[in-house]
Amino acid sequence: MTKIAILGAGSWGTALAIILSRSLRKHEIALWARDETLAASIVSAGENKTYLPGCVIPQSVFVSSRMETVLAEADIVLCAVPSAHVRTVFSAARNYLPERAAIVSATKGLEPATNLRMSETLAQVVGTRFTARIAALSGPSFAAEAARGEPTAVVVASGGKSASNAAAESLAALIQEEFAAPGFRLYTNDDVLGVELAGAMKNVIAIAAGACEGLGLGHNAIAALVTRGLAEMSRLAVALGAKPETLAGLAGLGDLVLTCTGRQSRNRQVGVQLGAGRNLAEILAATHMIAEGVHTTSPLLALARQHNIELPITEQVDAILHHGLPPRDAIRAIMERPQKREYR
């Protein structure tokens, strides 16, 4: 029986534990919660009332705040912690990771201090012996819907300079087979860079989309912003070496549409409240959930500057979040940019 250890008992980590308990293959599932009180609460209530209320966690899922116990003899380790904490958590986990384990990042974001993607951060932390065994899981997937068994399709990507094509395909196929469950469908992909960049960038565009709604703007504005947001995402990702088709797929367009339009999107909700005139610090203080897009604008702009790529929407979102620009002025700045061809 395959043992899957999930580090991070937020909404997505908890949802993955529930999904994998329904997998077509039998698993031993262990879920790590950083907070001992949260772990005890999950065990007692049979659900994660803090991050995923109303979704029953099967008794077969082992929940603990003891990392060494959760990771013991794990075949697959799932990373479901916020991007800003991946390095710290896996630095602590490194000594407990079984050497044979595959690592799957289910975190969508960039490391704020280094601008690194999650697979790059994990490779740095756990050492070169694991590099060929790191994959990324992404795509349009609200945690509550997936946990309830509603149809969800995602992408698992594996590959990179240090991994052979055969090893990458083998790892992606392994995860696809192990994670498949009723209502949960996985597609394989070898473009880790594109999958991870898309997962990070769509959160920023979703903040802008939410701001449009908060300002009371109509469907025309949202449609234009989503479309030009996809162009912006594609421009940077392809410049860095991603495949254009990845941005048109589940990890790109699919997740962008979901995050920009779905009411469960935390990033979109941050934008809605900003558009309505609320202060960012006030918005963030009122929730225990993480909106990854808030911390992603600066790393994205740093990458864009390195490659001389324009990211007009990301620039305006960064100005709203970190420089006090009123959302209405940001939208006006985007609309008043010089006229240009749609495609170059």
N, C-alpha and C positions, 0 to 999 in steps of 0.2 A: 504494500500500500504506500502510495506517495505521500510524504509529509510536506505540507505547504505552510510556511510561517509567514504571517502578515505583520509587518511592523507599522503601526499607526492605526488607532482605533477611532479615527474620525468617521465622517459619513461614508466616504468611499472605501476605506479599509474595512469597515463593518459590513458594507454592502457586498464587498468581494468575498468576505467570509461566508455570508449567507448564500451567495450565488454558487460558490465552489462546493458548498455542502449539498447542492442539488446537481452537481456535475455528473455527467454520464459515466465517469470513472470514480471509484471509491478513493477518498482521501482522508488523511488525518490532518485536521486544520487547527492551527494555533494562532491566536490573535494577541498581539502585544499592545498594551495601553501604557503610555508613559506614566500616567497618574494612577497610583494604587487605588485611590478612592473610586475612580472611574471603572477600573477593572472589577472591583468588588461589586459595584452597582450593576454592571452588565451581567455578572454571574447571578446576582440575587434576583434581578428583574427579568432576565431572559431577553432583554432588549437593551439597546443603547439609547436611553432616554435623553441624553445630552445631545447627541449628534444625529441619530437616526430613529426617532421615536416612532412607535407603531409597527416596526418591522421585527418580527420574532427571530431570534438567533437560536438555531438548533442546539440542543444540549450537547450534541457531539462536538461542538466547537469549543476548544480549550481556550480560556481567556486568562491572561496573567500580566502582571507588571514586571515579572522576572524575565529579563531578556534571554538569559542563558538557558532557561527552561524552554521558552518558546522556540528558540533556534536549534536546540539539541536535535541532531540527526535529520535536519530539514533537507529535503531534496530541492525545493524551490523556495526562495525568499522574495516576498513581495514588498516593495517599498511604497508605502501610502502615507508618508508624512509630508508636511508642507516643505516647499523647496528650500526655504531658509534654514531648515533644521536637518536636512538630509545628511550633510557632512557630520554634524555632531552625533546624530543617532547612529550612523554607520561606523563612525570612529569608535563608538562604544560597542557596537555589535561585532566589529572585525575579529576579535579574539574568539568569538563563539560561532563564527560562520563555518559550517562543514566545508571542507575543501572541494567536495564534489558538487556543491549547491549551485544552481542557476539563480541569477538575480533578475527580477523583473521590476522595472520602475513604473509605477502607476501614478506618478506625480507629474503634474503639468505646470512647468514653470522653469525659470532660469535661476541659478544661484546668484543672489544680489551682489555679493562681494567679488565674484570672479567672472560673471557673465557666462558661466559654463552651463551646458545642458545637463540634465540629471544623470544620463548615462556616463557623461564625462566626469562628473563629480564622483559618482560611485566608483568608476575605474581608478580615479586618483586615490580614493580612500582605501579601498579593499585590496589594491595591489594588482600587478599584471597577471597573476595566476587566474584572476576571475574575469579579465577583460573580454575574453571570447565567449563568456557565459552570461553576458548582460543583455537584456532585451527591454523594450519599451512598450507599454500598453496604453493606448489612447483611443479617442473617438467620442462620438456624441453619446454621453452616458450619465444622466442624472442618477445619483445614487439610489434615491427612494424608488424610482420606477424600476431600475434594474433589480433591486432587492425584492420587489414585489413580483418579479418574474415577467414584467412587461417586455415585449420584444425589443432587444438591444443588440446593435452590431458595432463591434470595435475592431481595432487593428492591433496586431502584435508585430513589432519590428525588431529585427536583429541583424547585425552586420557592423562593418567598420574596418578601419585600416588594419587592425591587429587580428581580425577574425577572418578565417578563410570563408569563401562562399558556401562551401559544404557545411562547415560548422554553424554558420549563421542560419542557413536554411533548416538545418537539423534542430537548432534551438527553437526557432519560431514555430516549426511544425510540432515540436514537443509541447510547447505552451498551448498552442491551438488545440491539440488533442486533450491535454489535461484540463483545460479550463472550459471546454465546451459544455454547455448546460441547456436544458429546455428554456427557450427564450433568450439565450445568450450566445450569439454567433461571433466567431472571430475570423478575420482575414489576415493572412500573413503579408509581410512587406519587408523589403531589405533596405529601405531608406529611413534609417533611424534618425538622421539629421532632420529630414523633412517632417517626420512624424512629431518629433519633439519640439521643433520650432513652431509648427502649426499649433500645437497644444498650448504653447506659451503665448503666442501672439493673439490668438482668438480672444483671450481674456481681456486684453487691452481694448480691442475693437468693441467688445461687449459693454465695457464701461461707457464708451462713446455712444453706443446704441441706447443704453439706458438713460444717458443724459438727454438724448433727443426726446425720449418719452417724458422724462421729468419736466422738460421745457414745454411740453404740450404740442410738440411737432407731430406731423402726421406720418402716414405710411410711406409717402414718397421719400421723406428724409431717411427713414430707417432702411428702405430698400437701397437707396443710393449709398448709404454708409456701409452696409454689409458688402455690397458689390465692390466698392472702392477699397474696403478693408481687405477683401480677398486679394485684390490686385497688389496691395501693399505687402501683405503676408508673402505672396508669391515672389515679389521682387526681391525681398531680402533673402528668403530661403533658397531660391535658385542661385543667387549671387554667392551664397555660401556653399553651394554644391548639391542642394536638394533636387529631387526630380519634380518637374511641374505637375505630373499626374498625382503626386502625393497630396498636393495642395487642393486638387479638385476632388479628392476622395473623402473618406470618412473622417480622417484625422484633421483635414483642412476644412473644406466647405461644409461637411456634415456637422462637425463640432462648432463651427462658426455660426451656422444658422441656429442650432440649438441654444447656444450660449447667448446669442443676441436677442432671441425672441422668447425663450422659455422663462416663465415666472420663477422657476426654482433656481435660476442662475444667480449666484451670489455677486458676481462681477456686474451683471446687468443691474441688480438691485442697488449696488453702490452708485452706479451711474444715475439711476432714477432719482435717488435721494440727493445727489449732487445737483442734478438739474432742477430739483424742487427747492434748492437754496440751502440745504443743510451743510454743515461743516464736516470735512472728512474725518477729523479726530472724533467728533461726536458720533458719526456713522459707525466707525470701527469699534468704538467703545461699547456700542449697544449690542454687539454680537460676539459670540465666541467662535464663529465660523471664519475661515480664511478666504479672502478674495485675492487670489494669486496675482491678478492683473495690477493691483496697486503697487506691488514691488517689482513688476516686470518691465515697466516703461524705461527705466534708466538703463538696465542691461541691454535692452533692445536698441536703444539709441546709441549706446556705446558700440555695439556691433555694426550698426548702420554707418556710423562715422568711419569705422575702420575700412569699410568697403565702399564708401562714397555713395550710399543709397539713401534716397529720400523716403521718410516715413511721416508724411504730414499729419495723419490721424494720430499716430502714436505721440508725435511732438505736442499736439494740442492736449491730448489726455494727460501727458506728463505735466504740462503747464497748469492744467486744472488741479491735478493731485498735489503737486509739489511746489507750485509757484503762485497759487491763489488766483489764477485766471478764471473769471466767471464763465460758466459753460456756454452761455449765449454768445460771448465774445469768441470763444473757441470755435463754435460752429460757423460764425461769421467769417473767421479767418480762413477756414477750410473752403468756404463757398467763394471767397474773394481771391483765391489763388489764381495766377495767370491761366488763361484758357489753353488747352493742349489737346493733342490727339489722344483717343482712348487707348490705342495700342501703339507701342513704338517698335 
